[in-house]
Amino acid sequence: MKRRTAITAAGAGALAVAAAAATPALAEAVGDDQGRPKPERFVRGADVSGLPKNEDFGAVYRKANGRTGDALKILAASGVNTIRAKVWVDPADGYNTKERVVELGRRVERAGMDLMVDFHYSDTWADPGKQFKPAAWAELPFEELTAAVYDHTADVLGALRDAGVRPTIVQVGNETNGGLLWPDGRWDQLEQMGRLLAAGCDAVHDTAPGAKAMLHLAEGGNNGAFTWFFDNAIAKGVEFDAIGASYYPFWHGPISGLEANLNDLATRYGKPLYVVETAYPFTTADSDGHPNIVTDPEPVAGYPSSPENQVHWLERIAEAVRNVPDGLGRGVIWWEATWTGVEGAGWDPADPASGNGWENQALFDFDGKALPGLRALGKL
């Protein structure tokens, strides 16, 4: 397995200049021609992992004025500057694969946005309640499993690089509160969990040196979960560059908890912080006959499901991120902004009849028209 090697100061400077030329976001981070450092631009992001499948099954997207258009171009024109896309290993439906993320990455590049890659290390959804191994890795001894994490990560990032796409952030695992690749890398196998995470981060640094290797947890208001995880990651030598949090105000507690957690993480670890998943319903209605995940007409007390409250929660969460000490709050990403209800484009890669329980939290309404929340996201 390849590992990072030492780089001289002169070599590091040359790499930084080359990376800056590759993407606008990195150029901002390096500085101007007088050598003055410039802050990275605030990430105004949208996860659109379900977009290619939605499009293939006939989804139509419209600008706020009702005119149809390409979803990514609509996002870019609204001010979105980063697209997040997940990668599965060998999903049954053939979506969210290496080939698919490369295709999507090319489109993102052409639209003038940055790409963030989210590795799930599974054939299906990975989150705090499930971290299932890909079928092809199920019987691998631990050393080979660690190598598989490195090789898969490097393979996807190498394919993106060869296609001219350079991600700015790469997530090594998705919502890994309880570890990854269970049972080998579960929370009660800390040494092995650390080695798996380190393998992914090493692959990011080796293959996409201009990208930040991010570790990502759910429950953005749960400071104890975050400090336990990141203290252990550091103790096990995991070389990560950024921290990502999921925060859904109807599941993860009051906004004060998110604020306190982000502020503490900034002080403890000094790493850039992002809310990489959030959302809020614009309606309680359903468009595809599949029950919605969030059905409460008032998911947070005092904030009924509405387009206006989508905007409110987006802006409130962004405020919490922007107020993080030392400028370490770096962005907000809306989860599955384009996942409208389309027959055949459901949540389960193994079940073509599955539906979408999230379409009432997209940033496009049931007619595919951009909601006010999209405009607000682009102005954060």
ZAMARGU-4260 file (C-alpha; in steps of 0.2 Angstrom, whole numbers, plus 5000, padded with zeros to 4 digits):
<rodrens>
0) 5000/5000/5000 | 5007/5017/4995 | 5010/5029/5009 | 5013/5048/5009 | 5032/5053/5008
5) 5040/5069/5015 | 5039/5084/5004 | 5052/5098/5005 | 5046/5116/5008 | 5050/5120/4990
10) 5041/5105/4983 | 5026/5109/4994 | 5026/5127/4987 | 5026/5120/4969 | 5012/5108/4973
15) 5002/5122/4980 | 5004/5133/4965 | 4999/5118/4953 | 4984/5114/4964 | 4979/5132/4964
20) 4979/5132/4945 | 4968/5117/4945 | 4952/5124/4954 | 4946/5141/4958 | 4943/5136/4976
25) 4961/5130/4979 | 4967/5146/4970 | 4958/5156/4983 | 4966/5146/4997 | 4984/5149/4991
30) 4983/5168/4989 | 4986/5182/4977 | 5001/5187/4967 | 5008/5197/4981 | 5008/5182/4992
35) 4994/5187/5004 | 4983/5172/5009 | 4965/5172/5004 | 4952/5163/5014 | 4944/5148/5006
40) 4926/5152/4999 | 4912/5147/5009 | 4905/5131/5003 | 4887/5133/4997 | 4884/5115/4993
45) 4871/5103/4986 | 4871/5084/4988 | 4864/5077/4971 | 4869/5059/4973 | 4852/5054/4966
50) 4852/5066/4951 | 4858/5054/4937 | 4845/5041/4942 | 4831/5053/4943 | 4836/5060/4926
55) 4836/5043/4918 | 4819/5040/4925 | 4812/5056/4918 | 4814/5070/4931 | 4812/5087/4924
60) 4820/5103/4933 | 4814/5120/4931 | 4821/5137/4936 | 4811/5148/4948 | 4802/5156/4932
65) 4796/5139/4927 | 4808/5137/4912 | 4816/5119/4911 | 4834/5117/4912 | 4849/5106/4917
70) 4848/5104/4935 | 4867/5107/4938 | 4866/5123/4928 | 4851/5129/4938 | 4861/5125/4954
75) 4876/5134/4948 | 4866/5149/4942 | 4858/5150/4959 | 4875/5152/4967 | 4879/5134/4972
80) 4898/5131/4971 | 4900/5113/4977 | 4892/5097/4973 | 4893/5082/4984 | 4891/5064/4977
85) 4892/5048/4986 | 4901/5032/4979 | 4896/5014/4982 | 4906/4999/4978 | 4895/4988/4968
90) 4877/4993/4970 | 4863/4982/4962 | 4856/4996/4951 | 4873/5002/4944 | 4871/5020/4951
95) 4883/5029/4962 | 4898/5019/4955 | 4915/5025/4950 | 4909/5027/4932 | 4894/5037/4937
100) 4903/5049/4949 | 4916/5052/4935 | 4902/5056/4923 | 4894/5067/4936 | 4911/5075/4940
105) 4913/5080/4922 | 4897/5089/4922 | 4900/5098/4938 | 4917/5104/4931 | 4909/5110/4916
110) 4896/5119/4926 | 4910/5128/4935 | 4907/5120/4952 | 4918/5110/4964 | 4916/5091/4968
115) 4915/5083/4985 | 4916/5064/4985 | 4907/5054/4998 | 4914/5036/5000 | 4901/5024/5009
120) 4912/5009/5007 | 4897/4998/5005 | 4885/4992/4991 | 4871/5002/4999 | 4868/5016/5012
125) 4881/5018/5026 | 4875/5028/5041 | 4876/5026/5060 | 4864/5012/5060 | 4872/5001/5047
130) 4889/5000/5039 | 4888/4984/5029 | 4903/4978/5019 | 4902/4977/5001 | 4899/4959/4995
135) 4916/4958/4986 | 4925/4962/5002 | 4914/4952/5014 | 4926/4938/5017 | 4943/4947/5016
140) 4955/4945/5030 | 4958/4962/5039 | 4974/4966/5030 | 4966/4963/5013 | 4951/4973/5019
145) 4962/4988/5023 | 4971/4987/5006 | 4954/4986/4998 | 4949/5003/5006 | 4965/5011/5000
150) 4964/5003/4983 | 4945/5008/4980 | 4948/5025/4986 | 4963/5028/4975 | 4954/5020/4960
155) 4939/5031/4960 | 4950/5047/4963 | 4962/5042/4950 | 4948/5040/4938 | 4942/5057/4942
160) 4960/5064/4940 | 4962/5056/4923 | 4945/5064/4918 | 4951/5081/4923 | 4941/5082/4938
165) 4950/5087/4955 | 4939/5085/4970 | 4941/5098/4984 | 4935/5087/4998 | 4934/5068/5000
170) 4924/5060/5014 | 4932/5044/5020 | 4917/5035/5026 | 4899/5042/5029 | 4892/5045/5046
175) 4904/5034/5054 | 4899/5037/5072 | 4900/5018/5075 | 4915/5015/5064 | 4914/5007/5047
180) 4915/4990/5038 | 4907/4981/5052 | 4912/4971/5062 | 4930/4973/5058 | 4930/4992/5059
185) 4916/4994/5072 | 4917/5006/5087 | 4923/4992/5098 | 4937/4988/5087 | 4946/5005/5088
190) 4963/4999/5082 | 4956/4992/5066 | 4944/5006/5064 | 4958/5018/5065 | 4968/5008/5052
195) 4953/5008/5040 | 4951/5026/5041 | 4969/5030/5039 | 4970/5019/5023 | 4956/5030/5016
200) 4965/5046/5021 | 4981/5040/5014 | 4973/5036/4997 | 4966/5054/4997 | 4983/5062/5000
205) 4992/5051/4988 | 4980/5051/4974 | 4971/5068/4976 | 4984/5079/4985 | 4974/5095/4982
210) 4959/5088/4992 | 4955/5088/5010 | 4952/5071/5018 | 4936/5073/5029 | 4929/5062/5042
215) 4910/5063/5044 | 4898/5060/5059 | 4880/5061/5061 | 4871/5070/5076 | 4879/5087/5074
220) 4874/5093/5091 | 4881/5078/5100 | 4898/5084/5107 | 4902/5068/5116 | 4900/5058/5101
225) 4912/5069/5091 | 4925/5071/5104 | 4926/5052/5107 | 4927/5049/5089 | 4940/5062/5084
230) 4951/5059/5100 | 4952/5041/5095 | 4956/5045/5077 | 4970/5056/5082 | 4976/5043/5095
235) 4977/5030/5081 | 4986/5041/5069 | 4973/5045/5056 | 4979/5060/5046 | 4962/5069/5042
240) 4961/5087/5036 | 4943/5092/5039 | 4927/5087/5050 | 4910/5085/5043 | 4894/5084/5052
245) 4876/5080/5048 | 4863/5091/5057 | 4845/5089/5054 | 4835/5101/5066 | 4821/5088/5068
250) 4832/5074/5073 | 4848/5081/5081 | 4843/5093/5094 | 4842/5112/5096 | 4853/5123/5086
255) 4862/5128/5101 | 4869/5110/5102 | 4876/5112/5085 | 4884/5129/5089 | 4892/5123/5105
260) 4898/5107/5096 | 4906/5116/5081 | 4914/5129/5092 | 4922/5116/5104 | 4928/5106/5089
265) 4936/5121/5082 | 4945/5125/5098 | 4950/5106/5101 | 4956/5101/5084 | 4959/5117/5073
270) 4952/5109/5058 | 4940/5116/5045 | 4922/5112/5049 | 4907/5109/5038 | 4889/5104/5039
275) 4889/5092/5025 | 4871/5086/5027 | 4855/5096/5032 | 4837/5098/5025 | 4820/5103/5030
280) 4803/5099/5023 | 4794/5112/5012 | 4778/5103/5013 | 4770/5088/5022 | 4762/5082/5005
285) 4769/5066/4996 | 4771/5065/4977 | 4775/5047/4973 | 4765/5036/4985 | 4780/5031/4995
290) 4778/5037/5014 | 4789/5052/5018 | 4802/5050/5031 | 4798/5067/5039 | 4779/5069/5040
295) 4776/5080/5056 | 4767/5096/5050 | 4779/5105/5063 | 4795/5095/5063 | 4803/5108/5074
300) 4791/5117/5086 | 4786/5134/5079 | 4792/5130/5062 | 4779/5122/5051 | 4784/5113/5035
305) 4785/5127/5022 | 4796/5134/5009 | 4799/5149/5021 | 4805/5138/5035 | 4817/5128/5023
310) 4825/5145/5020 | 4825/5149/5039 | 4834/5133/5044 | 4846/5134/5030 | 4851/5152/5035
315) 4851/5148/5053 | 4862/5133/5051 | 4874/5143/5040 | 4875/5157/5053 | 4880/5144/5066
320) 4894/5138/5054 | 4900/5155/5050 | 4901/5160/5068 | 4913/5146/5072 | 4930/5153/5080
325) 4945/5157/5069 | 4935/5156/5053 | 4935/5137/5054 | 4917/5136/5049 | 4918/5133/5030
330) 4902/5128/5023 | 4884/5120/5022 | 4878/5106/5010 | 4859/5103/5007 | 4856/5084/5006
335) 4848/5077/4990 | 4843/5094/4984 | 4837/5087/4967 | 4829/5070/4973 | 4812/5073/4967
340) 4799/5059/4967 | 4800/5050/4950 | 4794/5032/4948 | 4808/5020/4947 | 4821/5031/4955
345) 4818/5025/4973 | 4830/5024/4987 | 4834/5005/4987 | 4847/5000/4974 | 4841/4982/4975
350) 4822/4986/4973 | 4816/4995/4957 | 4799/4997/4965 | 4805/5007/4980 | 4800/5025/4981
355) 4807/5041/4988 | 4804/5047/5006 | 4813/5063/5004 | 4805/5073/4990 | 4797/5084/5002
360) 4814/5090/5007 | 4821/5093/4990 | 4825/5111/4984 | 4814/5108/4969 | 4795/5107/4971
365) 4783/5093/4965 | 4783/5101/4948 | 4802/5102/4947 | 4803/5120/4950 | 4817/5128/4960
370) 4811/5133/4978 | 4816/5149/4987 | 4828/5138/4997 | 4839/5136/4982 | 4841/5154/4980
375) 4845/5156/4999 | 4858/5142/4997 | 4867/5151/4983 | 4868/5167/4994 | 4875/5160/5010
</rodrens>
